[in-house]
Every structure is written in C-alpha cells, then in structure tokens.
Amino acid sequence: MHMISRTVILGTALLAACEGPADSRVQAAPDPARQSLAVDTPPVARCMNLSGALEAEYEGAWGYTIEFGHIDAIAGAGFDTIRLPVRWSAHLRAGDRIDPAVLARVDAIIDHALSRGLSVIVDVHHFDALMRDPEGRLPQLAAIWQQLAEHYAGYPDTLIFELLNEPTDRVSAAQVNAINAHLLDVVRAVSPERWVILSSARWNNIEGLVQTEVPADDPRVMTTVHYYSPFEFTHQGAPWSNQSRTGIEWGGPADEAELARDFDIVAQYAQTQNVPVLVGEFGVYYEVPEHLRARWVGAVRQASEERGFAWCHWGFATTLRAYNRRTDSWIPEMREALVGDPPD
C-alpha cells in the first residue's frame, strides 16, 4: 500500500512535468547545501562494460555469454570496475518478482568480480516499455529496485546501483528527475550508504546530464553521461544505426577541440553540482580501423581522467569490443588506449 501511494503521487508529478519542458540549454541550479556537502570518493575509476550478454532478452541471445575468465582478464588488465547491464524487465514473474534463476546468475557474476577486487555497477537496461509509458511502468521499475536493494543489502559498497539506462522517448528530463528521486528513496530505505548512479535524460547524453538534479544531502550519488560523438564516426557501418557511410576518420586539432568543449561542459556541471561523474559508455564500432578506434577511445579516456571523471568503456567483447574472443586476448591498440601497456 505504501508503494502504491508513493507511485500515485509520483505519477501526478510526471504528468505535470510533461506540461512545460525545460530549456535543455539550462543546467540544474546549484543547491548551496549541495555545494557545501563533503562528497565521498566513489569506488570506480576505470571500468569495462560487460555488454551484449544480460541486456539481451536472455543471456547468449546476442552471441555472448559472460565467462569468469573474462572478468579475470578485466581485473588483470588494470580495470577496477565492471558495469553489468541487465534487462531485468524481461525476467519479471507474477507480482513483478524477479526470476530467481536470473538473480542467481547475477549473484554469481557479482560475487566473482568482487572476489577479484573489482567494483560492480548493476543497472536496469533496455526497459523499453517504460520509455513508452513512464507513468504506467514506474511501479515495475520501483519493484525491481525494491527487490535488488533488499537482496543486496549485505553486500559491500563496492556494489553500485545505476537506476535506469538511457531514458528517452516519452521520458522527459523533468520526469527523469522525479523518477530518480523516487527510486533513490526506495534504495535509501534499505541501503542508506550504497553508491547510486542517477539517470539523465536524452539517452544519457550531455544535454540530458546538465538537466539532472542532484539531491542536496546525499554524499553517495553520482551522475552519468554517455559519449559517442561524433556519432557518424563512432557508429559508421553499424547495422543497428542509420550510419551507412563508412571511411570517416577522427583526429586532429578541430576534432580534439570539440571533444574538449564537450567535456568542459560536463566538468562545469560536475563542479557546480558538486557531484562525481561517470562517463558510463563510450566506444567505436569494431569494423572501424583499429588505429582510429584507439585514437578516439584514448582521447575520450584522457579527457575523462584530466577532468576527474570515472569512465566505463563500451564494451568488452561484442560490437564495440576491446577484447577478441577468438584469440582470447586483448586487442593491443584498444588495451593501450584504455589502460596502457600490460603489467609486468
């Protein structure tokens, strides 16, 4: 009953948020209390997305199944975190209960990663129905996080929750802020100190990030931005995109200046809001020549680190890969771009 009443109230707020969209050029106004808050340091710096596995309808449907050896390779290369995208909405049973078999599989992956000294980010990925009907599907999303918060209540704070991947379609920036606030309350009722990554609108792009509101009194929240710009370069030839033109290159003063301008906007937001930022996805389609992929990825990684952002490459071994499963080894140019030379 308590959950239903909260959802009805939030649903009213979401409807109100649709009436007047905010100017996307305006950042969320800084809160003086937030600016004076002593923010903790999040347990993530260099991260790899285990993409293409559990974000499918079922693991393996897109040709990739996570192996513990892959997690070992990530830890051995010098990464400190994995991000685990999960399509939880495909595994809800009666009463919006999460399929125990899927939860057990996620448990096993998390437990192995933690045993290797890695932090783990678990997110809600590809909740497409919510993008079309945010008010109607909000109770399901809240139910997912209620269960995850309770299930992982005893886990260390190196397990991080990311509330919702890439809100888009009918989910406005104002709605994202309302959803974030509601879900954060759900998590905080169980885990007052767990790190939580807030969602941002517009596919998590920069325009959405700068509209993300941050709670004034919570020292353990982060915001996230995804970066694939210029899209015509990073996704050229990718069959799921509309970027059929290939042969596009990236590099040189003009391209590097554009990257710097973009990340300076993110840095200004992070400073104004006094909040850590995760560049939660960035990568280049695998059919682009390796030296160009590595040039762009290395530049984004460097731009992130220079501004104090954590980062998470998309992804490990699928369509924007850094690892070659056929040879069971890192792609040398990509490893160098992300973490430098292999350790001795």
N, C-alpha and C positions, 0 to 999 in steps of 0.2 A: 504493500500500500504506500509506503514511504517513497519507493522508487517511482511508482506511478504518478504520485502527486508532484514530484520534482520534475518529471518529464512533461506533464501538462503545463506547468509553469514555464519551462524552457521552450516548449512548443509555441507558446504565445509570444515569447521573446523572439523566436526565429521568424515568425510571421511579421512581427513589427520590423525586424531587420531587413525584410525584403522591400519595405516601402520606400526607402531612401538610401541607395547605395552610396558608400563613402567615396570621396575623391581618392582614387588609387595612388595619386602622387603624394599624398599627405601621410607622414608617419604617425603612428600612435603617439599621443602626447606623453612625455615622460612624467612619471609619478615621483614627486620629491621623496616619498618614503622608499620607493624602489631605488632611487639613485643613491640613497644613504645606506642601503642594505649591504651587509657583508655577504657576498655571494661565494659559495663554495666552489672548488675546482672540480669539474666533472671527471669521472674516471674513463675518459675516452679522448684520444688524440689522433691515432692512425687506425683507421677502421676499413674493413672489407665487407661488402655486401655478399651474402650467400644467396644470390638472386637466381631465379628460374627454377626453384625447387618447390618450396612450400607455398609460394604465392600462386602456383597453378591450382587448378581445381583439385588435383591430388598430386602428391609428390611423384615425380617421374613423368608426368603427362607432357612436360615440355622438354623431355630428354635428359634431365639432370636430377640425380639423387645425391643428397649430401652424404659424404663419407667422413668418418672420423679422421682419416688420413689427410683430408683436405683442411680440416681445422688445425691439425698438427702443422701442416705446411704454412698456414697463415701465421700461426704463432712463431714458427721457426724463422720466418722471413722478417720479423720485427714489427708486425702489427700488434696493437694492444686490444683490439675490439673486433667482434663480428656483429653485423646487423642481420637479423633474421626476419625477412618479410614473410608473413603468414596470411593466407586468405581464410581467416577464422570464420567468416560468414558462410563459407561453403561447407562448414563442418558443425552446423548447429542442429541439434536434435529437438525433440519435444521440450517445450518450455524454454527454448533458446539455450539449452545446455550444450556445452562444447563436447564433441565426440571424445570420449576418454582415450581412444586409441591415438588420436591426433595429439592430444595433450601429452600423452606418454612419450610420443616421438619427439615433441618439442622439448620435453624434460630431458631426454637423453642427450640431445644436441647441446642444450644449455649446460648440463652437468659436465659433459666432456670439455666444452670450451672453458668453463670456469676452472676445471682441473688443470688446464694448460696455462692458467694465469690470464686468460682473456676476459675482458668485459663483454657483455652481450646486450644488444639492443633488440627488443621484441616489438614489432609493430603490427598494426592492423592494416593489411594491404589489400587492394583491389576490392573494397566494399562498394561495388558499382551501384547496387540498389540504393544505398544511402545517398550517392551523388545525385540520383534522380529524385529521391524523396527523403530529404534530410529529416523532416519532422516525423514522418511515418516510421522511419527505420532507426531513429535515435534510441528507442527502448532496447533494440537488439544490440546496438553498439555499447550502451551502458551495461547491459547484461554481460557482454563479453568482458569488459574491464572489471566488473564486479567479481567475476569468476577468476580472472587472471590475478587480480590483486590479492584475493583470498588464497589462491593456490600457491602463489609465490611469496607469501607473506614472510616466510622464514628464510628466504634467500638473501645473500649479501647485497650491498648497494651497488655492486658491480653488475647487477642485472638492472637494466634501464628499460622503462616503458616509453614507447612512442605512440601517441594516442590515435593518429589517423594519417595514413599516407596520401598525399597529393589530393586534398579536397578540390573539387572542380564542379563543372556543370551547374547545377542549381544551388550549390553551396556557396553563398557569398562570404566575403571577408567578415562581415558582422556576425553571420551565422557561425563561422569557424570560431570566432572569439567566444560566443555563447556556448558552443559545444565543448571547447577546451575547458572553460570554467566549470561546466557540469561534470565532465569526466575527471577533472583534477579533484573535485570534491569526492567523487566515487573512490578514487585511488587513495586519497589522503585519509579517508575514514578508516582505511586498513593499514596503510603504509605512510606515516607522516613524513618519513625522511628519504623515501626512494626517489632517485632521479627520474624526472618525467620530461619528455620532449614534447613541446606544444606543436600543434599543426599550424600551417599557414596556408592561405588560400591560393588559388590560381596555380594549381599543380606544384605548390611549394616554391614558386619562383620568387624573384626578388620583389616584384610588385606586391605579391601577397605577403611576403615576410614583413615589409615595413608597415603593414596594417595590423600586424599581430600584437595583441595586447598581452602584457605580462603581469601576473598578479603582484601586488605591491609587497607582499610579506613572505614570499616563498623563496628561500635561497637555493633550492634544488630543482629548478626548472631550466630548461634550455629551449631555444627556438631552432628551427631548421630551415635550410634553403637548399633547393636542388638546382644544379647549374649544368646546362647543356648548350650553352651559347658559344658560337653561332650554331643554331640547330641544323642549318643546311650543311654545315661541316660535320658535326658530330653524328648525325643520323643519315648521312648520304648513303643511298643504296639499301637502307634498312627496309625490309619488306612491309613492316607494320606502320611505317611512316609514309608521308607523301613526298619524300625527298629522293626522287628517282635520278636526279642528276648526280653524277659522280665526278671524280677528278678534282674536287675542291680542296685547296690547301689552306693551311693556317700557319701563321708565324710572321714575324716582322714587327716593326715599331707600331704600326697602326692597330694591328690585332692585339698586341700586348697592352697598348694604352686603353683599348676598350675593355679588356679584362680587368685592368687596374681600376678603371672608373666604376665598373660594376661592383667589384669587391670593396671599394671605398664606400659605396652606399651601404653595403652590409655592415662594414666596420662602424660607420656613423650611427647606424641603428643600434648595434650592439653596445656602443659606448653610451648613447643617450638613454637606452632602456636598462643599462647595467645588467646584461644577460649574456651568458655564453651562447655561442652559435655553432651549430654543426652543419657543415656542408655535407648533407646526408646522401647525396647522389651526384656523381659526375663521371662521365666516361665517353668513349667513342666506339662506334660500331666496328666490329672486328675485321671487316673487309677493307677498311681504310688502311693504307700502307702503315706498317708498324712505326716507322720513324715519325710520321705525322701524328699518329695516335699518342705516341710517347711524348712528343713535343708539347701537345696541348695538355695532356694529363699532368705532366711535370710542371707546367706553368700554373695550372689551377692549384695543384698541391702546394707549390711555393707561395702563391698569392694567399692561400689559406693560412699557412704557417706564419707568414710575415705579419699577419693581422691577428694572430692568436686564435684562429678558428680550428676546431676539430674537423676532421674530414673522413669521408667514407666512400671509397671508390665503388662504382657500379660497373662491373661486378667481378666475381671471382672467375668463373669458368664457362659462362654462357655467351650471349651475343655481344657483350661489350667486355670481353674477357681479358684477364691478366695472367691466366694460368691455362696451359694446354693439357687437357685430359688425355689426349692420345699419347703424348710423350711423358705424361705425369711430371711436368716440370713447369716452372715459371717461364713466361715469355720474357726473354732477357731485357728487351727495351722497356717493357712495362714495369718490371720489377725495379729497374734502375730509376725510372721516372717516379716511382712511388716511395721506395724505401732505400734506394742507393744500392751499393754493392752487397752481395751476400756476405753474411758474417763469417769470420774465420773459424 
